[in-house]
Amino acid sequence: METQSNSPRPLSLFEQFNNWLRTSTMLKIFVIGFLTLLLLIPTAMVKELIRERETNRDEAVQEVSGKWGNAQTIAGPVLSVPMRSVLTDDKGKQTVSTYYANFLPDELGIDGAVQPEQRHRGIYNVMLYNTRLKLKGQFPKPDLEKLNTGPRNAEPDQPQWDKAFLSLGITDMKGIKEEIRFRINGTAVPVSPGIPTSEWFPVGVSIPIALNAGAGGFSFDCDLNVNGSTELSFVPLGKETNVNLTSLWATPSFTGAFLPDGRTVTDKGFKASWKILQYNRNFPQQGTGAFFVQVPNEETEKSTVVPATNFGVKLLLPVDEYQKTTRSAKYAVMFIIITFSVFFFVEILNKKRIHPIQYLLVGFAVCLFYLLLLAISEHLSFDWAYLIGMIVVLTLVTFYVRYVFQNARLTVLFSGVLALLYGFFYSLLQLEDYSLLLGTLGLVLILGTVMYLTRNVNWYRAYEPANP
């Protein structure tokens, strides 16, 4: 009589492979890593969309600024005296040329009030301003002996005093709102658009001033009413340059080579003052040609004066939503990795397998948060956009994992961890100076928590049910 064997039927190779696919912890970790890399694609698309929207904003700002007045830099005035030079070659042929001897003022004072104004182009804000400036100062007697313009071929260069002029650099002439009133020794003089030479300023106005060989120094003052956008800068061309600015704008950024010597910033506006000496810059008070920093302009193939000593103020909008959204999106990969890690450890501790598609759907929800953040922050403040996006994604994920885990306690735990992550990354965005320290401590805490919770897990049999 045959006896029936109770020994289990040996598994086929296909069944063994299928069982390995279902129970291999390393394979699951590899799949999770692959899904993380896969989610880099939508993450990169979101970052590209942020850059595109930021570009659209910049184009809108440029369009409005181009009609109102771009960022303005006020430089000058500079006294220029044409010099007639006669050169004789070896064959006795003479060549007549003209160059300019330039002189900077001993004293240059600028006082002004900046009136801010916000305009809108679609959903974008544009920061504009109008400024009324009072320029005044003193020029010394021109000293040609210090210019090294001595005899050339036994014939000295001849100054053309009757063709001397003052030049005042203004970056964007469209911004001039009223006639420029310029006075020399208290007497009004005409102001003409354009400058006879672009050695110093490519754009600006000129003031003819007839001098003579025995002319002494003279004083000047000028009234400017100029529109601009975002930034207002100055060039310290005086032996001593003093600038005083006031404004009702409460969020200034002081830019350029020099910070203010004194400043007061309140919620009602700011006051700032600068005092710059000739020793603080790298060019003298007089010379020939453009005797300070020049760089080549690739478009015109000419040298354009770009002083490295500009200073001034930038009127910042209180919130740059695109900058904050970009910073937030930089943490997207870390957020996905931590979310998948929590998902994986819940799977291990709950002894319930979760399909890669379910991981992927949760990952897409995390990526969707940054798209919501971008879209909402264009209409509301960044803080409200972050809160609304967080609530929407948390609700979506919590509703979904409730059916995945089939466990209310684990669902609450997972959603709580996700909420803590959103709070943690929001704190990183707020604490710019301490974000690295806080981020590092946070990661250490997360790693320590994971190590504690999984200290008793047998990773070789992670998916096997616990022995009764």
C-alpha positions in Angstrom: 0.0 0.0 0.0 1.4 3.3 -1.1 1.9 6.0 1.5 1.2 9.7 0.6 4.2 12.0 1.2 3.6 15.1 3.3 6.8 16.8 2.0 6.2 20.1 0.1 6.5 20.1 -3.7 9.8 21.5 -4.8 9.4 24.9 -6.5 10.1 25.4 -10.1 12.8 27.8 -11.3 10.1 30.3 -12.4 8.4 30.1 -9.0 11.7 30.6 -7.2 12.5 33.6 -9.3 9.0 35.0 -8.8 9.3 34.5 -5.1 12.7 36.3 -5.1 11.1 39.2 -6.9 8.5 39.5 -4.3 10.7 39.1 -1.2 14.1 40.6 -2.2 14.8 43.7 -0.1 17.7 44.8 -2.2 15.7 44.6 -5.4 13.0 46.8 -3.7 15.6 49.3 -2.7 16.9 49.3 -6.3 13.4 49.9 -7.7 12.9 52.7 -5.2 16.2 54.3 -6.4 15.1 53.9 -10.0 11.8 55.6 -9.3 13.6 58.4 -7.5 15.7 59.0 -10.6 12.6 58.8 -12.8 11.0 61.5 -10.7 13.9 63.8 -11.5 12.3 64.3 -14.9 9.1 66.1 -13.6 11.3 67.8 -11.0 13.5 69.2 -13.7 10.4 70.2 -15.7 9.1 72.2 -12.7 12.4 74.0 -12.3 12.4 74.8 -16.0 8.9 76.2 -15.7 10.0 78.4 -12.8 12.8 79.8 -14.9 10.4 80.4 -17.8 8.0 82.2 -15.6 10.8 84.2 -14.1 12.0 85.1 -17.6 8.4 86.2 -18.5 8.5 88.4 -15.4 11.8 89.9 -16.4 10.6 90.6 -19.9 7.5 92.4 -18.5 9.6 94.4 -16.2 12.0 95.3 -19.0 9.1 96.3 -21.3 7.6 98.7 -18.7 11.0 100.0 -17.6 12.0 100.6 -21.2 9.1 103.0 -21.6 9.5 104.7 -18.2 13.2 104.6 -17.7 15.7 101.9 -17.0 18.1 101.7 -14.0 19.9 105.0 -13.9 23.5 105.9 -13.2 24.4 109.5 -12.8 28.0 110.4 -13.4 29.7 113.8 -13.6 30.0 116.5 -14.5 33.5 116.3 -16.1 35.3 119.3 -17.6 36.8 118.5 -21.0 39.1 120.8 -22.9 39.9 119.9 -26.6 43.7 119.9 -27.3 45.0 120.5 -30.8 48.1 118.4 -31.5 50.4 118.8 -34.6 52.7 115.9 -35.3 55.5 116.0 -37.9 56.8 112.8 -39.4 60.4 112.1 -40.7 59.4 113.5 -44.1 58.2 116.8 -42.7 54.5 116.0 -43.2 52.3 117.4 -40.5 49.2 115.7 -39.0 46.7 117.6 -37.0 44.7 115.7 -34.4 42.5 116.5 -31.4 42.3 114.8 -28.0 40.7 115.9 -24.8 42.1 116.9 -21.5 39.6 116.0 -18.8 39.3 117.4 -15.3 37.2 116.2 -12.3 35.6 118.5 -9.7 37.2 119.0 -6.3 33.8 118.9 -4.6 30.7 117.0 -5.7 27.6 116.9 -3.7 24.3 115.2 -4.6 21.1 115.4 -2.6 18.0 113.7 -3.7 14.6 112.2 -2.9 13.5 108.9 -4.5 9.8 108.5 -5.0 8.9 104.8 -5.5 6.0 103.7 -7.7 4.8 100.2 -8.4 3.2 99.4 -11.8 1.6 96.1 -12.9 2.1 94.2 -16.2 -0.4 91.3 -16.1 0.3 89.5 -12.9 3.8 91.0 -12.5 4.8 94.0 -10.3 7.4 96.5 -11.7 9.4 98.7 -9.4 9.7 102.2 -10.8 10.8 105.5 -9.2 11.1 109.2 -9.9 14.0 111.1 -8.4 14.7 114.8 -8.0 18.4 115.4 -7.6 20.4 118.5 -6.7 24.0 118.4 -7.9 26.5 121.0 -6.8 30.3 121.3 -6.6 33.5 123.2 -7.4 36.0 122.8 -10.2 39.6 124.0 -9.7 41.6 126.0 -12.2 42.6 123.6 -15.0 46.3 122.8 -14.8 47.6 121.6 -18.1 51.2 121.3 -16.9 50.2 118.2 -14.9 48.9 116.4 -18.0 52.2 115.6 -19.7 51.1 117.5 -22.8 54.4 119.1 -23.4 56.0 119.9 -26.8 55.6 117.3 -29.6 58.1 117.8 -32.3 59.0 121.2 -30.8 55.4 122.5 -31.1 53.3 122.4 -27.9 49.7 121.2 -28.0 47.2 124.0 -28.0 44.2 124.0 -25.7 41.0 125.2 -27.3 39.5 127.0 -24.4 36.6 128.4 -26.3 35.4 124.8 -27.1 35.6 123.5 -23.6 32.4 121.8 -22.2 31.1 119.9 -19.2 29.6 116.5 -19.7 27.0 114.8 -17.5 26.4 111.0 -17.9 22.8 109.8 -17.6 22.2 106.1 -18.4 18.8 106.3 -20.0 17.8 109.7 -21.5 14.2 108.6 -21.8 13.9 109.0 -18.1 14.5 112.8 -18.1 11.2 114.4 -17.1 12.0 118.1 -17.0 14.4 120.5 -18.6 17.8 120.2 -16.9 18.7 123.5 -15.2 22.4 124.0 -15.0 24.2 127.0 -13.5 27.8 128.0 -13.5 28.8 130.6 -10.8 25.0 131.1 -10.4 24.4 131.9 -14.1 22.1 129.6 -16.1 23.7 128.0 -19.1 22.2 125.9 -21.9 22.2 122.1 -21.8 22.4 120.1 -25.0 21.6 116.4 -25.5 24.6 114.2 -26.5 28.3 114.5 -25.6 31.0 115.5 -28.2 33.2 112.6 -27.1 32.2 109.2 -25.7 35.5 108.7 -23.9 33.8 109.0 -20.5 30.1 108.6 -21.0 28.4 107.0 -24.0 25.1 108.7 -23.1 24.3 112.0 -21.5 24.2 115.8 -21.9 26.8 118.5 -22.4 27.1 122.1 -21.3 29.4 124.4 -23.3 31.6 126.6 -21.2 33.9 129.2 -22.7 37.2 129.4 -20.7 40.4 131.3 -21.2 44.0 130.6 -20.4 43.8 132.6 -17.2 40.5 131.3 -16.1 40.2 130.2 -12.4 38.0 127.7 -10.8 34.2 127.9 -10.9 31.2 126.5 -9.1 28.2 124.7 -10.5 24.8 123.4 -9.5 22.2 121.4 -11.4 18.6 120.2 -11.0 17.6 116.8 -12.4 14.2 115.2 -12.5 14.7 111.7 -13.7 12.6 108.5 -14.0 14.2 105.1 -13.5 13.5 101.6 -12.4 14.7 99.4 -9.7 18.2 100.9 -9.2 19.8 104.3 -8.9 23.6 104.6 -8.9 26.3 107.3 -8.9 30.0 107.6 -9.8 32.3 109.3 -7.3 34.1 111.7 -9.6 34.8 114.4 -7.0 37.9 114.7 -4.9 35.3 114.4 -2.2 31.9 113.1 -3.2 28.9 113.4 -0.8 25.6 111.8 -1.6 22.4 112.0 0.5 19.3 110.1 -0.5 15.9 109.8 1.1 12.9 107.7 0.1 9.6 106.3 1.3 10.6 102.8 0.3 11.1 100.5 3.2 13.1 97.6 1.6 16.3 99.1 0.0 19.4 97.2 -0.9 22.6 99.3 -0.9 24.7 98.2 -3.9 28.0 98.9 -5.5 31.5 99.4 -4.3 30.6 101.5 -1.2 28.1 101.1 1.6 26.5 104.2 3.1 28.4 105.9 6.0 25.1 106.5 7.6 21.7 104.9 7.0 18.3 104.7 8.7 15.8 102.1 7.4 12.3 101.9 8.9 8.9 100.8 7.8 8.3 104.4 6.7 11.3 104.6 4.3 15.1 105.1 4.4 17.8 107.7 4.6 21.3 107.1 3.5 24.5 109.2 3.0 27.9 108.4 1.4 31.2 110.2 1.6 33.7 109.0 -1.0 37.3 110.4 -1.2 39.6 110.3 -4.3 41.8 107.9 -2.4 38.9 105.4 -2.4 39.1 104.9 -6.2 41.8 104.0 -8.7 41.9 107.0 -11.1 43.2 110.5 -10.7 41.5 113.9 -10.8 42.7 114.8 -14.3 44.2 113.2 -17.4 43.8 112.7 -21.1 41.2 110.5 -22.7 39.2 108.1 -20.5 41.8 107.5 -17.8 39.7 105.1 -15.7 38.3 101.6 -16.2 37.2 100.7 -19.7 35.9 97.4 -21.1 35.2 96.6 -24.8 31.7 96.6 -26.0 31.3 93.6 -28.3 28.3 95.0 -30.2 29.9 98.4 -31.1 33.5 97.2 -31.0 34.3 100.4 -29.0 35.4 100.8 -25.4 32.7 101.8 -23.0 33.4 103.4 -19.6 32.3 101.1 -16.8 33.5 102.4 -13.4 34.2 99.8 -10.8 33.3 102.4 -8.2 29.6 102.8 -8.8 27.4 102.9 -5.7 23.8 103.5 -4.9 20.5 101.9 -3.9 18.3 99.2 -5.3 14.6 99.3 -4.5 13.7 95.7 -3.7 10.2 94.3 -3.9 9.3 92.8 -0.5 9.0 89.2 -1.8 10.6 87.6 -4.9 8.3 84.6 -5.2 10.3 83.0 -7.9 13.5 83.1 -5.9 11.9 81.4 -3.0 10.1 78.9 -5.2 13.5 78.1 -6.9 15.1 77.5 -3.5 12.2 75.3 -2.4 12.5 73.2 -5.6 16.1 72.6 -4.9 15.0 70.4 -2.0 12.6 68.4 -4.1 15.0 65.4 -4.6 15.7 65.2 -0.9 12.0 65.4 -0.1 11.2 62.6 -2.5 14.0 60.4 -1.1 12.8 60.9 2.5 9.2 60.3 1.5 10.0 57.1 -0.3 12.2 56.0 2.7 9.3 56.5 5.1 7.0 54.7 2.7 9.5 51.8 2.5 10.0 51.5 6.3 6.2 51.6 6.8 6.1 48.7 4.3 8.8 46.8 6.2 7.4 47.3 9.7 3.8 46.6 8.5 4.8 43.4 6.6 2.7 44.6 3.7 4.1 44.9 0.2 3.5 48.1 -1.7 3.6 48.1 -5.4 6.1 50.4 -7.2 3.2 52.1 -9.0 1.9 53.3 -5.6 5.4 54.7 -4.8 5.3 56.5 -8.1 1.9 58.0 -7.5 3.0 59.4 -4.1 6.1 60.7 -5.8 4.1 62.5 -8.4 2.0 64.1 -5.6 5.2 65.4 -4.0 6.3 66.9 -7.4 2.8 68.4 -7.8 3.4 70.4 -4.6 6.1 72.6 -6.3 3.8 73.2 -9.3 1.1 74.3 -6.9 3.6 76.5 -5.1 4.6 78.2 -8.3 1.1 78.8 -9.6 -0.4 80.1 -6.3 2.6 82.3 -5.3 2.0 84.3 -8.5 -1.2 85.5 -7.0 -0.8 85.2 -3.2 2.1 85.6 -0.8 4.7 82.8 -0.8 3.7 81.8 2.8 0.1 81.3 1.9 1.0 79.5 -1.3 3.2 77.1 0.7 0.5 76.4 3.2 -2.2 75.9 0.6 0.0 73.6 -1.5 1.0 71.6 1.6 -2.6 71.1 2.6 -3.7 70.0 -0.9 -0.9 67.5 -1.2 -1.2 66.2 2.3 -5.0 65.6 1.8 -4.4 63.9 -1.5 -1.6 61.6 -0.1 -3.4 60.8 3.2 -6.6 59.8 1.3 -4.6 57.5 -1.0 -2.3 55.8 1.6 -5.3 55.1 3.8 -6.4 52.5 1.3 -2.8 51.4 0.6 -1.9 50.7 4.3 -5.4 49.5 5.4 -4.2 50.8 8.8 -5.5 54.1 10.4 -2.5 54.3 12.8 0.1 54.0 10.0 -1.8 56.4 7.8 -1.8 59.1 10.6 1.9 58.3 11.3 2.9 58.7 7.6 0.8 61.9 7.1 2.3 63.3 10.3 5.8 62.6 9.1 5.0 64.2 5.8 3.7 67.3 7.5 6.8 67.5 9.7 8.9 67.4 6.5 7.0 70.3 4.9 7.5 72.3 8.1 11.2 71.3 8.2 11.9 72.4 4.7 9.9 75.6 5.2 12.2 76.4 8.1 15.2 75.9 5.9 13.8 78.5 3.4 13.3 81.0 6.2 16.7 80.6 7.9 19.1 81.4 5.1 22.1 81.9 7.3 21.5 78.7 9.3 19.9 76.5 6.6 23.0 74.3 6.3 23.3 73.8 10.1 19.5 73.1 10.5 19.5 70.8 7.4 22.4 68.8 8.7 20.9 68.4 12.2 17.6 67.5 10.6 19.1 64.7 8.5 21.0 63.4 11.5 17.8 63.3 13.5 15.9 61.5 10.6 18.7 58.9 10.2 18.8 58.3 14.0 15.0 57.8 14.1 15.1 55.3 11.2 18.0 53.4 12.8 16.1 53.2 16.1 12.8 52.0 14.5 14.5 49.4 12.4 17.0 48.1 14.9 15.3 44.7 15.2 14.5 44.2 11.6 15.9 41.1 10.0 16.7 42.4 6.5 17.2 38.9 5.1 13.6 38.1 6.0 12.1 41.5 6.0 8.9 40.4 4.1 8.4 37.2 6.0 5.6 37.3 8.6 6.7 37.3 12.2 6.8 33.9 14.0 3.8 33.3 16.2 
